[in-house]
Amino acid sequence: MSYPRPQARPQFHSRPQPRPQDRPQRRRRPMSREEALARQERRQRQKELEEESRELARGPIDLPFFVLVMLLLGIGLVMLLSASFPSAYAETDGENPLYYFSHQAVFAVMGVAAMIFIGKINYQRFRALGKPLLYLSVILLVLVLVPGVGLTHYNATRWLGIPGTSFQFQPSEIAKAAVVLYFADSISKKKDQMRSFRYGILPYALILAVVAGLVLLEPHLSGAILILGAGAAVMLVGGINWAWVGAAGGAAGLLLYLVLFVVGYNKTRMTSWLDPWADAQGSGYQLTQSLIAIGSGGLLGVGLGKSQQKFYYLPEEHNDFIFAIVCEELGLIGAAIIMAIFAALILRGFWIALHARDRFGSLLVVGIITLMGVQTFLNIGVVTGLLPTTGISLPFFSYGGTALSVQLAEMGIVLSVSRQMKPTRAG
């Protein structure tokens, strides 16, 4: 007996795929002699540019800029010693009258070392620091506003650190440098896009609004102004449309009016600024004492170390109002010489920016020098009564280790850019 033979299942065969070695190789068009030479020239040119960049990074620093920085630092330390002696003597019960000076001198040495070290680094490496530093500064600024984390002094919460120790710093100082680094790196990669609102205004305006807004909440009006001023300067040099500059200036003026004349925190300051003698023993006390110190100096000053106002009459005589002691001890001529040195440093910095090797270096120096220039103007304006009283220090003079170290590090970045400046024609 035979059984029916089972039918075989239909076989489904997939289309055989060729193996990689069996695939037909696309023939490359043979390179012509001209193309080969052009390719070789491009590689040679790239190698020459890299070698030139390394060689330029070993060039000499701008000596006039370095001398001006060291001159201001030296004068600032001498004036800090003179202005802070009485306060340090009283606060340490006579044990360490050099307290403020010794602390500032340590940070000055560290800052000069950082300036020299940073000045030897190729500034192109700073491109990678912009974005991480910006994120870090925003996080630190948020932490300042967290109750129990931020440290409060003189009715303002601006510090982080360990209470009761010298390990305290203001994150706003880091935020200033972060904004300049990030803006210089980002804007240097854009050209015609900077004239558009979407790419040239909107992203940077949002960053400035967040960073300056956090600083303003501390409250720290002068710090917010510095950040906005430095960011606007980099954007302006970067090529934004002037129409947006006018609109931003109008908006900033309106915001400044609201902050100064409407917000209660600053309304009292405006009243004491417009007429400090109306309440000379109250809200106008600091400004009246500052004006007395300036007037007492006369033309030649009372002499170095012979100030009377620093003996517990003028508050913050070794910090925000140290320039009043400068005017009292050195007189109008001495104060004018110091302002002339500041002006020379600022002009030399912009000269370096003008002769920078590339767009990034130019924008970087513009931002740093704008920070220092605006801060110097605001401090002297406040001390002399030209501007409303606000907490802002004088670069290289006022007591503050973190601020001094950051300022000297920023000067190191300028020196790094100066190493690769374009050669200038003699005469």
Secondary structure, DSSP 8 states (H G I E B T S, - for coil): -------------------TTTS---------HHHHHHHHHHHHHHHHHHHHHHHHTTS---HHHHHHHHHHHHHHHHHHHHHHHHHHHHHTTTS-TTHHHHHHHHHHHHHHHHHHHHHTS-GGGGGGGHHHHHHHHHHHHHHHTSTTTSEEETTEEEEEE-TTSS-EE-HHHHHHHHHHHHHHHHHHT-SGGGGSHHHHTHHHHHHHHHHHHHHHTTT-HHHHHHHHHHHHHHHHHHT--HHHHHHHHHHHHHHHHIIIIISHHHHHHHHHHH-GGGGTTTTTHHHHHHHHHHHHHTTT-S-TT--STTTTTSTTTTTTTHHHHHHHHHHHHHHHHHHHHHHHHHHHHHHHHHT-SSHHHHHHHHHHHHHHHHHHHHHHHHHTTSS-------TTTSS-HHHHHHHHHHHHHHHHHHTT-------
